[in-house]
Amino acid sequence: MTVVGPVDEIPPGEGRVYVVDGEQVAVFRLTDGSVRALGAVCPHAGGPLADGLIDGAIVLCPLHNNAFELATGCSTTGQPPVTSYPVSVDPDGRLVLG
């Protein structure tokens, strides 16, 4: 398990990138307070997924609008999946991957 930072540094409805064991991981804080984590780079053209628009279920890559399920990393637009990471918020308000 890796603590990546305080959940409060991600505004609700946005994502941020953290480097964990050499991998870029996009952590998203949904408007309902839940958190999700995916590989941060779109497999289509390397778009920054943390900068994409999110709703309760998907993130849209800001470059070409490829969509990925926040819960699984699976693409809904025919692209290869991105890695999905387990993430939670500990009692001290810190984001924990793993």
Secondary structure as GFF3:
##gff-version 3
##sequence-region A 1 98
A	DSSP	beta_strand	2	6	.	.	.	ID=ss1
A	DSSP	three_ten_helix	7	9	.	.	.	ID=ss2
A	DSSP	beta_strand	14	20	.	.	.	ID=ss3
A	DSSP	beta_strand	23	29	.	.	.	ID=ss4
A	DSSP	beta_strand	35	39	.	.	.	ID=ss5
A	DSSP	three_ten_helix	49	51	.	.	.	ID=ss6
A	DSSP	beta_strand	53	54	.	.	.	ID=ss7
A	DSSP	beta_strand	58	60	.	.	.	ID=ss8
A	DSSP	beta_strand	67	69	.	.	.	ID=ss9
A	DSSP	beta_strand	84	85	.	.	.	ID=ss10
A	DSSP	beta_strand	87	89	.	.	.	ID=ss11
A	DSSP	beta_strand	94	97	.	.	.	ID=ss12
###
